[in-house]
């Protein structure tokens, strides 16, 4: 059965962190819904690239969703934090044992929701002081139970491959890693 992931985009989202995740998950045949947290499908990324979402975050039915992903970027991260549908979905999935992932500044949103309390996590160095309650690790990707975090754009490919591994298996992650010629 195919897995379903919602990747949230907001005004000011770091486009590469968001799009690498979408790209690699779709290569793994994971159903990905790009959900706008900005109240409209069209938005502009942190570096001025126009993006179009599949749906609004408020319109998504999260009952069949296996994972939600929060990309970083400024002002994307605070815009995600300000969206009630995004924060409610992250809490709902985390508390029900489903998967939640965040990269760069976005793990700070999970911390503000209490989801990193007592867990190992990482984020961009300039946001590590905002991971209240977490044991902060200086690693590309940190998995603690059903929460996966990464430190930023430099970790976006290993982060996305880890999400593929979790949702589609290690063989599929290895296949995609070889297909994109990622030698790490």
N, C-alpha and C positions, 0 to 999 in steps of 0.2 A: 504494500500500500504506500502510495506516494506521501511524503511528508509535506507539510505546508508551513511556510515561514512568512512573517510580515516584517519587512524592512521599512522603518520609518524614515522619511525625508522631511526636512523643515527648511524654511528660509535660512540660508547660511550653513547648511549641512556641508561637511567636507566631502566633495563629490567622489573622490577616489576611494575613500573608506567605504562609502555606501555602494558605489557601482562595482567594485571588485567583489564584494560579498554577493551582490545580486548575480553578477556574471558567473562566478564559480559555482554557486548553488544551482543556477539554471543549467549549467553544463552537467551537473550531477542529476538532472531531471527532478530536482526538488521544485515544487510549486512555490513561487515567490510572488507575493503581492507587495508592490511598492505603495506605501500609504502615506499620504501627505498629512503632516501635523500643522499645516498652515491654513486650513480652511478652504483651500482651493487646489485643484490638481497641478497647476503650473506654479513653479517656484524657481528661485535662483540660488545656486550653490554659493559656497563661501568664496569661490574664485570666479564668480560671474557667469557660470554656465547655466543655461536654462534647462530645466528638467521638467518632466511631466509624470505625475504619479498615476497609478492604476485606480486608486480609490482614495477617499478621505479616511483618516484614522477613525473618525467617528462612525463611519458606515460599515466597518469591517466586523464580521461575526468572528469573535476570537475563540468560540467554543471548539472548533476543529483545528486550531493553530498549534503547531508543535513548538514553535520558537518565535520570539520577537527579537529584532536586532536594532540597537540604537547606535547610529554612526555619530562621530564627533563633529568638530567644526564649531567655529564661533561666527555668528550668533546661533548656529544650528542647535548646539547643546542646550542653551537656556530656552530656546524655542520649543524643543522637545519637552523639557521639564515643565513648561507652562501649559502643555496640552493635557487636559484631564483624561482623554482617551488613551494616550500613550502611557501615562503613569499608571492608570487603572489596569491596562493590559499587562504591563510589566509586573505589577504586584500580583495580579490574578494568576498569571502563568507561573511565576516563581513560587507562589504559595501552593499551587496545585502540583508542583513537581515537574512542570514543563520547563523548557529551556528559555533562558534570557541571556542575551549577549550584548556587549557594549564595547566600544573602542574609543581611544583617544580621551577626550574630555567627558564623553558620555557615561563612563562608570560613575562619575560624580552624581548623576541623576539617580542611579541605583542606590548609591550610598544615602542620598537625601531621603529615599523611600524606606530606608532601613534594611534593604535587601543584601547589603554586604556585611552586616553585623556578624562578627566572629568568623568571617570567611577570608580566604586569600584572594587578592585581586591586584590588578595593575591599572594604570592609566597614563596619560601623558604626564611627564614630570611636573609640569606647571599645575596639575590638578591633583597630584597625589596627596596633598594636604587636605583635600576635600573628601577623601575616602574614609570618613569617620566610621570607626568600628571595624574596619578591615585590617588585616595584616597585609601591608603593601609589599609586593615583590617587584623587583626591577627586572622583569622578564617580558619577552615579546607577547606571549599569550599565557594566561593563567586560567585554568579550569578548576573550579571548586564546586563539586556537585553539579547542579543544573545551571550554574552561572559561569559564563565565559567572558573574560575581559582581555583587552589588548592595549598596548601603550600608544598606538598612533599609526599614521600612514605607513611608516616603515615596517610595521607588523601586519599590514592589511592582508597580504597574501597568506602568511602562516595562519592568521586569524580565520580567514575565509576557508582555508583548507581544513582547519580544525572543525569548523562548523559542518563542512561536507563530511568529515570523518564521523561526527556525531550523528548526522542525519542519514547518510547514505552508506556508511561503512568505510573501513580503512582501505579496502581495495579500490573503491571509487576515488577516494582522496589521493591515493598513489597514482591512479590512472590520470586524473586531472593534473596533478603536479607534473607528471611527465609530459602531458599534452601541452602545457603552457611553458615547458622548458624552465621550470623553476627548480634550481639546484641550490638547496639550502641545507 
